[in-house]
Every structure is written in C-alpha cells, then in structure tokens.
Amino acid sequence: MPTRTHRRILRLPQVIDKTGLGRDSIYRGGREDWFPKPVKISERASGWFEDEIDAYLERRAALRDQSPA
C-alpha cells in the first residue's frame, strides 16, 4: 500500500509572512512561473503547498550563495 504524505496548505497571509513578498508579487510570480502557483481549495479560496514555498525559498538561498559578493 502506498504511503500517503500530508501536504500543508498555506493561505495568502501565511505565504506573505513566510516569503516577505507582497500579494501582487506572489500572484505575478505564479503567472510568470518563478513562484509556485496557487491551488484551489474551495470555490472562493486558494492556497499554496508549504513544501513548494519552502523549495522556492531554498532555490533563492542557493542563488544567493552562488552569487559573487
């Protein structure tokens, strides 16, 4: 039997707090494919998978670490 993993969904205020990005940047990033896209969780609500937000932050940190000072 396959192992199920539980993925936590963050709502917009949590994503803003975790990333430091503003609402417009978060949605623009999803449209421009440099930030995770939201998932619909109901007719009027969406959120982001926390593991995808964490991976985005890790990629940003890796880019920072590669840049010359």
N, CA, C and O atoms as a GROMACS GRO file, in nm:
protein
  276
    1MET      N    1   0.084  -0.118   0.000
    1MET     CA    2   0.000   0.000   0.000
    1MET      C    3   0.088   0.124   0.000
    1MET      O    4   0.183   0.131   0.079
    2PRO      N    5   0.060   0.224  -0.088
    2PRO     CA    6   0.144   0.343  -0.095
    2PRO      C    7   0.134   0.427   0.033
    2PRO      O    8   0.030   0.432   0.099
    3THR      N    9   0.244   0.490   0.065
    3THR     CA   10   0.248   0.578   0.182
    3THR      C   11   0.187   0.712   0.143
    3THR      O   12   0.223   0.770   0.041
    4ARG      N   13   0.096   0.760   0.224
    4ARG     CA   14   0.037   0.891   0.199
    4ARG      C   15   0.115   0.997   0.274
    4ARG      O   16   0.151   0.980   0.390
    5THR      N   17   0.140   1.105   0.205
    5THR     CA   18   0.204   1.218   0.271
    5THR      C   19   0.102   1.330   0.280
    5THR      O   20   0.024   1.352   0.188
    6HIS      N   21   0.104   1.399   0.389
    6HIS     CA   22   0.012   1.510   0.408
    6HIS      C   23   0.084   1.638   0.372
    6HIS      O   24   0.191   1.668   0.425
    7ARG      N   25   0.023   1.712   0.284
    7ARG     CA   26   0.081   1.839   0.241
    7ARG      C   27   0.001   1.951   0.304
    7ARG      O   28  -0.121   1.956   0.292
    8ARG      N   29   0.069   2.040   0.371
    8ARG     CA   30   0.004   2.152   0.437
    8ARG      C   31  -0.018   2.264   0.335
    8ARG      O   32   0.070   2.295   0.255
    9ILE      N   33  -0.135   2.324   0.340
    9ILE     CA   34  -0.168   2.437   0.253
    9ILE      C   35  -0.161   2.565   0.334
    9ILE      O   36  -0.219   2.575   0.442
   10LEU      N   37  -0.089   2.663   0.279
   10LEU     CA   38  -0.080   2.794   0.341
   10LEU      C   39  -0.173   2.890   0.269
   10LEU      O   40  -0.183   2.886   0.146
   11ARG      N   41  -0.238   2.974   0.344
   11ARG     CA   42  -0.322   3.079   0.284
   11ARG      C   43  -0.234   3.201   0.258
   11ARG      O   44  -0.120   3.208   0.305
   12LEU      N   45  -0.287   3.297   0.182
   12LEU     CA   46  -0.209   3.412   0.138
   12LEU      C   47  -0.137   3.486   0.251
   12LEU      O   48  -0.018   3.514   0.237
   13PRO      N   49  -0.202   3.519   0.363
   13PRO     CA   50  -0.128   3.590   0.469
   13PRO      C   51  -0.007   3.510   0.520
   13PRO      O   52   0.095   3.569   0.555
   14GLN      N   53  -0.019   3.379   0.525
   14GLN     CA   54   0.092   3.295   0.570
   14GLN      C   55   0.206   3.296   0.467
   14GLN      O   56   0.323   3.298   0.504
   15VAL      N   57   0.171   3.295   0.338
   15VAL     CA   58   0.272   3.298   0.232
   15VAL      C   59   0.344   3.432   0.234
   15VAL      O   60   0.466   3.438   0.220
   16ILE      N   61   0.269   3.540   0.252
   16ILE     CA   62   0.329   3.673   0.260
   16ILE      C   63   0.426   3.678   0.378
   16ILE      O   64   0.538   3.728   0.364
   17ASP      N   65   0.383   3.628   0.492
   17ASP     CA   66   0.468   3.628   0.611
   17ASP      C   67   0.593   3.544   0.592
   17ASP      O   68   0.702   3.584   0.633
   18LYS      N   69   0.578   3.429   0.531
   18LYS     CA   70   0.690   3.335   0.515
   18LYS      C   71   0.792   3.384   0.413
   18LYS      O   72   0.912   3.362   0.430
   19THR      N   73   0.746   3.450   0.306
   19THR     CA   74   0.836   3.488   0.197
   19THR      C   75   0.879   3.635   0.202
   19THR      O   76   0.985   3.669   0.150
   20GLY      N   77   0.800   3.719   0.263
   20GLY     CA   78   0.829   3.862   0.260
   20GLY      C   79   0.783   3.929   0.131
   20GLY      O   80   0.803   4.049   0.113
   21LEU      N   81   0.721   3.853   0.043
   21LEU     CA   82   0.668   3.908  -0.081
   21LEU      C   83   0.529   3.965  -0.059
   21LEU      O   84   0.458   3.925   0.034
   22GLY      N   85   0.490   4.059  -0.143
   22GLY     CA   86   0.356   4.113  -0.138
   22GLY      C   87   0.259   4.032  -0.221
   22GLY      O   88   0.299   3.946  -0.300
   23ARG      N   89   0.131   4.060  -0.203
   23ARG     CA   90   0.025   3.988  -0.274
   23ARG      C   91   0.045   3.990  -0.424
   23ARG      O   92   0.039   3.887  -0.490
   24ASP      N   93   0.067   4.109  -0.480
   24ASP     CA   94   0.081   4.121  -0.625
   24ASP      C   95   0.202   4.043  -0.677
   24ASP      O   96   0.193   3.979  -0.782
   25SER      N   97   0.312   4.046  -0.605
   25SER     CA   98   0.431   3.972  -0.647
   25SER      C   99   0.406   3.822  -0.645
   25SER      O  100   0.451   3.750  -0.734
   26ILE      N  101   0.336   3.775  -0.545
   26ILE     CA  102   0.306   3.632  -0.534
   26ILE      C  103   0.222   3.586  -0.652
   26ILE      O  104   0.254   3.484  -0.714
   27TYR      N  105   0.116   3.657  -0.684
   27TYR     CA  106   0.031   3.617  -0.797
   27TYR      C  107   0.103   3.636  -0.930
   27TYR      O  108   0.088   3.553  -1.020
   28ARG      N  109   0.180   3.744  -0.945
   28ARG     CA  110   0.255   3.766  -1.069
   28ARG      C  111   0.360   3.655  -1.087
   28ARG      O  112   0.378   3.604  -1.198
   29GLY      N  113   0.427   3.617  -0.978
   29GLY     CA  114   0.525   3.509  -0.985
   29GLY      C  115   0.464   3.378  -1.031
   29GLY      O  116   0.526   3.304  -1.106
   30GLY      N  117   0.342   3.350  -0.986
   30GLY     CA  118   0.273   3.230  -1.032
   30GLY      C  119   0.242   3.236  -1.181
   30GLY      O  120   0.257   3.137  -1.252
   31ARG      N  121   0.200   3.353  -1.228
   31ARG     CA  122   0.171   3.369  -1.371
   31ARG      C  123   0.298   3.361  -1.455
   31ARG      O  124   0.295   3.307  -1.566
   32GLU      N  125   0.409   3.413  -1.403
   32GLU     CA  126   0.534   3.418  -1.478
   32GLU      C  127   0.625   3.297  -1.451
   32GLU      O  128   0.738   3.291  -1.500
   33ASP      N  129   0.575   3.202  -1.375
   33ASP     CA  130   0.645   3.075  -1.348
   33ASP      C  131   0.774   3.087  -1.268
   33ASP      O  132   0.863   3.003  -1.284
   34TRP      N  133   0.789   3.188  -1.186
   34TRP     CA  134   0.906   3.193  -1.098
   34TRP      C  135   0.866   3.173  -0.951
   34TRP      O  136   0.951   3.175  -0.862
   35PHE      N  137   0.738   3.154  -0.927
   35PHE     CA  138   0.685   3.129  -0.793
   35PHE      C  139   0.579   3.020  -0.804
   35PHE      O  140   0.512   3.010  -0.908
   36PRO      N  141   0.562   2.938  -0.701
   36PRO     CA  142   0.459   2.833  -0.709
   36PRO      C  143   0.319   2.890  -0.736
   36PRO      O  144   0.283   2.997  -0.688
   37LYS      N  145   0.243   2.814  -0.813
   37LYS     CA  146   0.105   2.855  -0.844
   37LYS      C  147   0.013   2.813  -0.728
   37LYS      O  148   0.037   2.712  -0.661
   38PRO      N  149  -0.090   2.891  -0.705
   38PRO     CA  150  -0.186   2.854  -0.601
   38PRO      C  151  -0.271   2.735  -0.644
   38PRO      O  152  -0.284   2.705  -0.763
   39VAL      N  153  -0.328   2.668  -0.546
   39VAL     CA  154  -0.423   2.559  -0.570
   39VAL      C  155  -0.559   2.602  -0.514
   39VAL      O  156  -0.567   2.664  -0.408
   40LYS      N  157  -0.664   2.568  -0.586
   40LYS     CA  158  -0.800   2.598  -0.539
   40LYS      C  159  -0.835   2.500  -0.427
   40LYS      O  160  -0.820   2.379  -0.443
   41ILE      N  161  -0.881   2.553  -0.315
   41ILE     CA  162  -0.923   2.465  -0.206
   41ILE      C  163  -1.074   2.473  -0.183
   41ILE      O  164  -1.131   2.393  -0.110
   42SER      N  165  -1.136   2.570  -0.246
   42SER     CA  166  -1.282   2.579  -0.249
   42SER      C  167  -1.318   2.675  -0.362
   42SER      O  168  -1.230   2.724  -0.433
   43GLU      N  169  -1.446   2.700  -0.378
   43GLU     CA  170  -1.489   2.787  -0.486
   43GLU      C  171  -1.427   2.927  -0.475
   43GLU      O  172  -1.393   2.989  -0.576
   44ARG      N  173  -1.412   2.975  -0.352
   44ARG     CA  174  -1.364   3.112  -0.333
   44ARG      C  175  -1.232   3.122  -0.257
   44ARG      O  176  -1.194   3.231  -0.214
   45ALA      N  177  -1.164   3.012  -0.240
   45ALA     CA  178  -1.039   3.014  -0.162
   45ALA      C  179  -0.929   2.938  -0.233
   45ALA      O  180  -0.953   2.837  -0.299
   46SER      N  181  -0.808   2.988  -0.219
   46SER     CA  182  -0.692   2.919  -0.273
   46SER      C  183  -0.579   2.926  -0.171
   46SER      O  184  -0.584   3.002  -0.075
   47GLY      N  185  -0.480   2.844  -0.195
   47GLY     CA  186  -0.365   2.841  -0.106
   47GLY      C  187  -0.246   2.785  -0.181
   47GLY      O  188  -0.254   2.754  -0.300
   48TRP      N  189  -0.135   2.772  -0.111
   48TRP     CA  190  -0.011   2.723  -0.168
   48TRP      C  191   0.039   2.608  -0.083
   48TRP      O  192   0.028   2.611   0.040
   49PHE      N  193   0.095   2.506  -0.148
   49PHE     CA  194   0.154   2.397  -0.074
   49PHE      C  195   0.280   2.447  -0.004
   49PHE      O  196   0.366   2.509  -0.067
   50GLU      N  197   0.288   2.421   0.126
   50GLU     CA  198   0.401   2.470   0.203
   50GLU      C  199   0.534   2.415   0.153
   50GLU      O  200   0.634   2.487   0.152
   51ASP      N  201   0.536   2.289   0.110
   51ASP     CA  202   0.662   2.233   0.062
   51ASP      C  203   0.710   2.302  -0.066
   51ASP      O  204   0.830   2.313  -0.088
   52GLU      N  205   0.617   2.351  -0.150
   52GLU     CA  206   0.656   2.424  -0.270
   52GLU      C  207   0.710   2.563  -0.235
   52GLU      O  208   0.803   2.612  -0.299
   53ILE      N  209   0.653   2.626  -0.134
   53ILE     CA  210   0.703   2.755  -0.087
   53ILE      C  211   0.843   2.736  -0.027
   53ILE      O  212   0.933   2.816  -0.051
   54ASP      N  213   0.860   2.630   0.051
   54ASP     CA  214   0.992   2.602   0.110
   54ASP      C  215   1.096   2.577   0.001
   54ASP      O  216   1.209   2.624   0.012
   55ALA      N  217   1.059   2.504  -0.104
   55ALA     CA  218   1.151   2.476  -0.215
   55ALA      C  219   1.188   2.606  -0.287
   55ALA      O  220   1.304   2.625  -0.325
   56TYR      N  221   1.091   2.695  -0.306
   56TYR     CA  222   1.119   2.826  -0.367
   56TYR      C  223   1.222   2.902  -0.283
   56TYR      O  224   1.318   2.957  -0.337
   57LEU      N  225   1.203   2.904  -0.152
   57LEU     CA  226   1.295   2.975  -0.065
   57LEU      C  227   1.435   2.911  -0.068
   57LEU      O  228   1.535   2.982  -0.064
   58GLU      N  229   1.441   2.780  -0.076
   58GLU     CA  230   1.570   2.711  -0.087
   58GLU      C  231   1.642   2.747  -0.217
   58GLU      O  232   1.763   2.768  -0.218
   59ARG      N  233   1.565   2.755  -0.328
   59ARG     CA  234   1.625   2.794  -0.456
   59ARG      C  235   1.680   2.936  -0.449
   59ARG      O  236   1.788   2.964  -0.500
   60ARG      N  237   1.604   3.026  -0.385
   60ARG     CA  238   1.651   3.165  -0.371
   60ARG      C  239   1.779   3.170  -0.288
   60ARG      O  240   1.871   3.245  -0.321
   61ALA      N  241   1.785   3.093  -0.181
   61ALA     CA  242   1.905   3.090  -0.096
   61ALA      C  243   2.023   3.033  -0.174
   61ALA      O  244   2.136   3.082  -0.160
   62ALA      N  245   2.000   2.931  -0.256
   62ALA     CA  246   2.108   2.872  -0.336
   62ALA      C  247   2.161   2.974  -0.437
   62ALA      O  248   2.282   2.982  -0.458
   63LEU      N  249   2.073   3.052  -0.498
   63LEU     CA  250   2.116   3.157  -0.591
   63LEU      C  251   2.199   3.261  -0.519
   63LEU      O  252   2.300   3.308  -0.572
   64ARG      N  253   2.158   3.298  -0.400
   64ARG     CA  254   2.233   3.394  -0.320
   64ARG      C  255   2.372   3.342  -0.291
   64ARG      O  256   2.470   3.416  -0.299
   65ASP      N  257   2.380   3.216  -0.256
   65ASP     CA  258   2.509   3.156  -0.219
   65ASP      C  259   2.602   3.141  -0.338
   65ASP      O  260   2.724   3.133  -0.321
   66GLN      N  261   2.547   3.136  -0.460
   66GLN     CA  262   2.628   3.124  -0.581
   66GLN      C  263   2.679   3.259  -0.630
   66GLN      O  264   2.779   3.266  -0.701
   67SER      N  265   2.612   3.366  -0.592
   67SER     CA  266   2.646   3.500  -0.641
   67SER      C  267   2.778   3.548  -0.581
   67SER      O  268   2.804   3.528  -0.463
   68PRO      N  269   2.861   3.612  -0.666
   68PRO     CA  270   2.983   3.672  -0.612
   68PRO      C  271   2.948   3.790  -0.520
   68PRO      O  272   2.854   3.864  -0.547
   69ALA      N  273   3.023   3.806  -0.416
   69ALA     CA  274   2.996   3.913  -0.318
   69ALA      C  275   3.025   4.050  -0.371
   69ALA      O  276   3.006   4.149  -0.300
   0.00000   0.00000   0.00000
